């Protein structure tokens, strides 16, 4: 962190609160609803920094196996610390996600496990960090806490941040399930809205070809696949034309 930040941290590090306002990360591409997970992570990082003594800032990120990595940090320099870990695949965050247990770097002047992470952290004024993973279903939230002093975050994984992280992971799984349920409801609604026109089109095909309902539906589905059009669009076209001029095409698809 820059000189001005370090001067401010001299006072802030003595208080059980974060030194900087939360700022969302730009590491990952936007998800369909980027605001919700980012907001959860921002709240987690802010509250964790606020309630941990000697913590100068925090970073929270989530992984669910899709490749998207929403994240939030309480300072831009800390966002860079996360970025270097995700790019290199080395650092407390990847290790915590792999092991499922907290990863403590109590003194980065002595700890040489991750050269790029260590160099960037020390250049930012960070002397120690601890990264805590929280797993719920197939989702893993990691919370990284940072300090300007060595050995000050050893007990952090056993403090209030444990409850905060567990709650955040649970809420994110719930949010994801809720969004999935809404998407399924939309799909069901669309299916119900298009069902009448599909039924009408099947009736027309049955009349033209003298076939049963299953055969008529198969004809519509084959037209949909062959023309790369939605089944509802094909059915709507058949209804609009009342089947006129389509007899030969229908017959060819039943052979």
Order of alpha helices (4+ residues) and beta strands (2+ residues): alpha-beta-alpha-beta-beta-alpha-alpha-beta-alpha-beta-beta-alpha-alpha-alpha-alpha
